[in-house]
């Protein structure tokens, strides 16, 4: 009777370990789903917060209240997302890193609400003063740092939890393997079917290996898809949606890189700031769709002109554009900027309010210099901006060169 009893005990142990393994797998699946919710929620919070700040900034810079039309909707989505993440972190027994972000977030929103209130009352100077105040910039930076810290802490805790469940799964698998071995030993003692049992085990092992290979292939496919999605997301985050040019963030990164390269190699560096003349009047007369199309046509000119290695055309904000021209001094950068201006004028985009030309024109400010170690790289951009305003002051539709600014 001992052999049948041992088989029964081994069978019961195997059933128990399989049930335990199933429970562990269910718990891991649930935990993974919650972790994915937390991770995606954190990413959404960061994105929505950036969207709110950007929406308010664009509305103030462009002096266009319509740019903030969806501000309250996005704000409500941000708060709902934050509450969802707080609930999930409590359920998962994670650190309460999200709740402390509420107060800095309220501080940012109060400033932005005040700026938007002033904006909608046509008090542009007050709105601009609030959004460009040192307190607001500092509060925004502190919130970003605390948000990054919260994301890092929660990510580490979720990774630790995943590792704990992986160890539990390994223990469950080990228990199941032990039960199988015990059952095989009992079967061998009870009968002489060792060869058949071993063959069956070999077949099972091959099936598991094949399943593992299929799983590894799927993991590789999913990883490749995720990397491609991340690349596309990175491209979207550095591209202006309207014109297809690089956005302000991409320009800042490229400008820092070109400045450092020019400093290391002792090469000149030029930058051109370009502004569409009388663009507000164009918008007011022909409508925003025509204005958007106008900006797209100008962007096509800049994209076609900035073709050399290192050159980059970007939308700086509103109807203002900027072009990085590495390796050029005033004798090369000036004619190139003049060519940009002439091509835009030759497009013949009718502008009823432009005065004598009757078409859309641009004013361009150019600054060149030879960067030196320790120089402040924004000086050259500021010089180009000043040259742009001088071109405007002189009557628009012209190029003004600031000269060496380093």
WORA-V12167 format. One record per backbone hydrogen bond with DSSP energy under -0.5 kcal/mol. CO is the residue of the C=O (numbers start at 1). NH is the residue of the N-H. E is the energy in kcal/mol with one decimal. If there is no record, write none. Layout:
# WORA-V12167
((CO;NH;E) (CO;NH;E))
This chain:
# WORA-V12167
((1;5;-2.0) (2;6;-2.5) (3;7;-2.2) (4;8;-2.5) (5;9;-2.9) (6;10;-2.6) (7;11;-2.7) (8;12;-2.7) (9;13;-2.5) (10;14;-2.4) (11;15;-2.6) (12;16;-2.7) (13;17;-2.7) (14;18;-2.4) (15;19;-2.6) (16;20;-2.8) (17;21;-2.8) (18;22;-2.6) (19;23;-2.4) (20;24;-2.6) (21;25;-2.8) (22;26;-2.3) (23;27;-2.5) (24;28;-2.7) (25;29;-2.5) (26;30;-2.6) (27;31;-2.9) (28;32;-2.9) (29;33;-2.3) (30;34;-2.4) (31;35;-2.8) (32;36;-2.6) (33;37;-1.9) (34;38;-2.6) (35;39;-3.0) (36;40;-2.8) (37;41;-2.4) (38;42;-2.6) (39;43;-2.2) (40;44;-2.3) (41;45;-2.6) (42;46;-2.3) (43;47;-2.4) (44;48;-3.1) (45;49;-2.7) (46;50;-2.3) (47;51;-2.3) (48;52;-2.6) (49;53;-2.3) (50;54;-2.8) (51;55;-2.6) (52;56;-2.4) (53;57;-2.5) (54;58;-2.9) (55;59;-2.3) (56;60;-2.1) (57;61;-3.0) (58;62;-2.8) (59;63;-0.6) (59;64;-2.3) (64;67;-1.5) (65;68;-1.6) (66;69;-1.7) (68;71;-1.7) (70;74;-2.3) (71;75;-2.5) (72;76;-2.4) (73;77;-2.0) (74;78;-2.3) (75;79;-2.4) (76;80;-2.2) (77;81;-2.3) (78;82;-2.3) (79;83;-2.3) (80;84;-2.1) (81;85;-2.3) (82;86;-2.3) (83;87;-2.2) (84;88;-2.4) (85;89;-2.7) (86;90;-1.8) (87;91;-2.2) (88;92;-2.2) (89;94;-3.0) (90;93;-1.1) (95;97;-2.1) (96;100;-0.5) (98;101;-1.6) (99;102;-2.0) (100;104;-0.7) (101;105;-2.1) (102;106;-2.6) (103;107;-2.2) (104;108;-2.3) (105;109;-2.6) (106;110;-2.6) (107;111;-1.8) (108;112;-2.5) (109;113;-3.5) (110;114;-2.2) (111;115;-2.5) (112;116;-2.8) (113;117;-2.7) (114;118;-2.3) (115;119;-2.6) (116;120;-2.9) (117;121;-0.9) (118;123;-3.1) (119;122;-2.1) (122;124;-1.3) (123;127;-2.1) (124;128;-3.1) (125;129;-2.4) (126;130;-2.0) (127;131;-2.0) (128;132;-1.8) (130;133;-0.9) (133;137;-2.2) (134;138;-2.9) (135;139;-2.7) (136;140;-2.6) (137;141;-2.2) (138;142;-2.8) (139;143;-2.3) (140;144;-2.2) (141;145;-2.4) (142;146;-2.8) (143;147;-2.8) (144;148;-2.4) (145;149;-2.4) (146;150;-2.5) (147;151;-2.6) (148;152;-2.6) (149;153;-2.7) (150;154;-2.7) (151;155;-2.3) (152;156;-2.3) (153;157;-2.4) (154;158;-2.5) (155;159;-2.3) (156;160;-2.6) (157;161;-2.5) (158;162;-2.3) (159;163;-2.3) (160;164;-2.2) (161;165;-2.3) (162;166;-2.1) (163;167;-2.2) (164;168;-2.1) (165;169;-2.7) (166;170;-2.5) (167;171;-2.3) (168;172;-2.4) (169;173;-2.9) (170;174;-2.4) (171;175;-2.5) (172;176;-2.5) (173;177;-2.6) (174;178;-2.5) (175;179;-2.3) (176;180;-2.3) (177;181;-2.5) (178;182;-2.6) (179;183;-2.4) (180;184;-2.5) (181;185;-2.6) (182;186;-2.4) (183;187;-2.5) (184;188;-2.6) (185;189;-2.3) (186;190;-2.0) (187;191;-1.9) (193;197;-2.4) (194;198;-2.8) (195;199;-2.3) (196;200;-2.3) (197;201;-2.5) (198;202;-2.3) (199;203;-2.4) (200;204;-2.5) (201;205;-2.7) (202;206;-2.4) (203;207;-2.2) (204;208;-2.6) (205;209;-2.7) (206;210;-2.7) (207;211;-2.6) (208;212;-2.7) (209;213;-2.6) (210;214;-2.6) (211;215;-2.5) (212;216;-2.8) (213;217;-2.4) (214;218;-2.3) (215;219;-2.6) (216;220;-2.5) (217;221;-2.4) (218;222;-3.0) (219;223;-2.7) (220;224;-2.5) (221;225;-2.5) (222;226;-2.6) (223;227;-2.5) (224;228;-2.3) (225;229;-2.4) (226;230;-2.5) (227;231;-2.3) (228;232;-2.4) (229;233;-2.5) (230;234;-2.4) (231;235;-2.2) (232;236;-2.3) (233;237;-2.1) (234;238;-0.7) (235;238;-0.8) (236;239;-1.0) (238;247;-1.7) (240;244;-2.1) (245;240;-3.5) (246;315;-2.6) (247;251;-2.5) (248;252;-2.5) (249;253;-1.9) (250;254;-2.7) (251;255;-3.3) (252;256;-2.1) (253;257;-2.0) (254;258;-2.8) (255;259;-2.6) (256;260;-2.2) (257;261;-2.3) (258;262;-2.8) (259;263;-2.3) (260;264;-2.5) (261;265;-2.6) (262;266;-1.2) (262;267;-1.5) (268;327;-2.2) (269;369;-1.8) (270;325;-3.0) (271;367;-2.3) (272;323;-2.4) (273;365;-3.0) (274;321;-3.4) (275;363;-2.4) (276;279;-1.0) (278;282;-1.8) (279;283;-2.8) (280;284;-3.0) (281;285;-2.0) (282;286;-2.9) (283;287;-2.4) (287;291;-1.9) (288;292;-2.9) (289;293;-2.3) (290;294;-2.4) (291;295;-2.3) (292;296;-2.1) (293;297;-2.1) (294;298;-2.3) (295;299;-2.4) (296;300;-1.9) (297;301;-1.6) (298;302;-2.1) (299;303;-2.7) (300;304;-2.2) (301;305;-1.8) (302;306;-2.7) (305;307;-1.6) (308;311;-1.7) (312;324;-2.8) (313;246;-1.4) (314;316;-0.7) (314;322;-2.5) (317;320;-2.3) (319;276;-1.5) (320;316;-1.8) (320;317;-1.7) (321;274;-3.0) (322;314;-2.8) (323;272;-2.4) (324;312;-1.1) (325;270;-1.6) (325;328;-1.1) (329;332;-1.0) (329;333;-3.2) (330;334;-2.0) (332;336;-1.7) (333;337;-2.5) (334;338;-2.4) (335;339;-2.2) (336;340;-2.0) (337;341;-2.5) (338;342;-2.5) (339;343;-2.5) (340;344;-2.3) (341;345;-2.1) (342;346;-2.6) (343;347;-0.9) (344;347;-0.8) (345;348;-1.4) (348;350;-0.7) (349;360;-2.5) (351;354;-1.7) (358;351;-2.2) (361;277;-2.4) (363;275;-2.4) (364;400;-2.6) (365;273;-3.1) (366;402;-4.1) (367;271;-2.3) (368;405;-1.7) (369;269;-2.7) (369;371;-0.6) (372;375;-2.3) (375;377;-0.7) (376;379;-1.8) (377;381;-0.6) (378;382;-2.7) (379;383;-2.3) (380;384;-2.2) (381;385;-2.3) (382;386;-2.4) (383;387;-2.3) (384;388;-2.2) (385;389;-2.1) (386;390;-2.0) (387;391;-2.2) (388;392;-2.1) (389;393;-2.4) (390;394;-2.1) (391;396;-2.4) (392;395;-1.3) (398;364;-2.5) (400;366;-2.7) (400;402;-0.5) (403;368;-1.3))
